[in-house]
Amino acid sequence: MEDVIKLDEKKQKVQTVLSKIVYIVSKILQVLSCIGASIGVILIIVIPLILNYFHFEEGKVIFGDNDFVVNYSIPAPEISFEDESGNVQEFKVRLDEIINAAIRRFEKIDSSYYIILFELLDIFFIASSVIMFLVFGKVYKLFKNIASENSPFKEENALIIRKIAMLYSINVGIIILKLIVLDAFLGSNSSSKIDINMIVLALIIWIVSYIFEYGAKLEKLRNVESVEKVDE
C-alpha cells in the first residue's frame, strides 16, 4: 500500500488536464519530427540532382542545356520616408543588383562544393529530427505517467527525464557542429551566435532529473516507513 502526498482535488485535476495537453502536443510534435526526418532523407537524393541540373551566369540562372533561362529583371521599387526635419527622402532599392551579386558568388564556386555543404546540412537536419522524435516520445511517456499517477515522483519518471536531458544535449551538440561546418564552408562566423539558452535548458533538464530522482527516493522511503508503522 502506497501512502503518497497528494495535491488537493482541484490542483490534482489541473495537473492531470495540463499533463494530458502536454502529452497530446508531444505526440503531434513527434509525428512532425518523423515527417521532417523523412523529408530530409528524400532531400539527400534530390539535392544533388537539382544542383547538378542548373548553373549560374551573370544575372540569370540556366537550367539544363541552356533550353530554359530564368532572368532576374526586377524593377527597382521606390521607398520614401520623412527624416527628422520633415523632408521627404526617396531612394530606389536595386533588388536585381543584390541578386546578381549573390549569383556571382555562386559562379565562382563549383556546384559540387554546395552539394557537399547542403548534403551535410541535410544530414544534420535528419539527425536533429530523429533526436527530437525520441525526445518528444519520452516527453509523451513522462506526462502520460504523471496524468495517470497520484505522484510524479517515481523512479521511472526520473529516468525518463534523464534520457530527455541526454537526448536534448546531443541535439544541442548537433546544432553547434552544424554552425561550425557552416563557418568552415562559407567563411562566416555563425558559431559565435550559438544560443546560450539551449545549453542552459539542457543543464536545467539534467538538474530536474536529479530532483525527481531525489523526490522518488524520499517517497519510496516514506512508503517503507508507512508499511513498517502498519506492521507494528
Summary of the structure (lengths in Angstrom):
residues: 232
radius of gyration: 27.5
end to end distance: 14.9
largest distance: 92.6
contacts: 612
relative contact order: 0.12
helix: 72%
strand: 9%
